[in-house]
Amino acid sequence: MTTALVSNIQKCCVHDGPGLRTVVFLMGCPLRCKWCQNPENLATKPIVLFDTEKCARCGRCLPYCPHGCCTLTADGLRFDREACTGCGVCAEHCYIDAKTLCGRRMSVDETYQAVMRDQVFYRDSGGGVTLSGGEPTLHEAFATELFRRLQEAGIHTALETCGFCSSRAMLRIARHTDLFLYDFKALSDEVHRKWTGQSNEQIKENLSLLHEMGKQIIIRVPLIPGVNDGDEFERMLQYLLRMQGLRKLHLLPFHQVGASKYVLSDVGYDMAGVPECSVDYAQEHAVLAQNYGFDVNIGGWDAAKN
């Protein structure tokens, strides 16, 4: 049975493709972008999210943890993540939801049945289903089979991807993908390695392959001041101009909305305290891209009114 680790199935989304959409978030990612807004999805196994501010220090969860990960101290509840296996038993017995389990393994059948409950909304709005993450291409067989079944049912499919996967995996998934929301974070390999932990050569290769296939692609640039703005941004535009017809671009200004998730999942956050990208600064870059001939919007699909 083909399965994937699913962190969330979010309904009635408007920023992840045309119309009303259901977005399936898969866990695991080969990149480590310092500004990632979904750090809980970096994990490759279920994780317990722990909100220390919600915790009542009642100790109710202590006897249920099979590995003794929870200890009540004078300073509050101590949670040993290294010993935690992500079983989620402690979260089941937390009556105020200070602990919640993120991630459960789902089959293609289960996921298909879940997203098809919203098919009336897809048909009425021109929407569909989007796979996001994490990085959904890590779940090649799952994504391919789910999208195949959705297309057979007449449901529009979209893939949010960083593009970092084998060309074989990308081409296999592409056969059943109507739209690619393709992240392009930096042109310089040095910049890309510094801020994501990986080279961008495979990402550029996969983008070229999808373009040659004639796939519908929207480039999404997370605009991070001091990282990929200014001259680096302009070089990115010049590179993209080589691909004829690839002119839709979404600018996603850096913000701190996801910062609290790092606390819940105990993941280090290098962007804490970094100023957000202002509306005016994003607009300056949007105008620059428009001058190069790109069809630009700021913030995603809803802002584009597509």
Helices and strands as residue ranges (DSSP letters): E 3-13, E 21-26, G 39-42, E 47-50, G 62-64, E 70-73, E 76-79, H 89-92, E 99-102, E 104-107, H 108-116, H 119-125, E 128-132, G 136-139, H 140-152, E 156-161, H 167-174, E 179-183, H 189-196, H 201-212, E 216-223, H 230-240, E 248-253, H 259-265, H 279-291, E 295-298, H 301-304
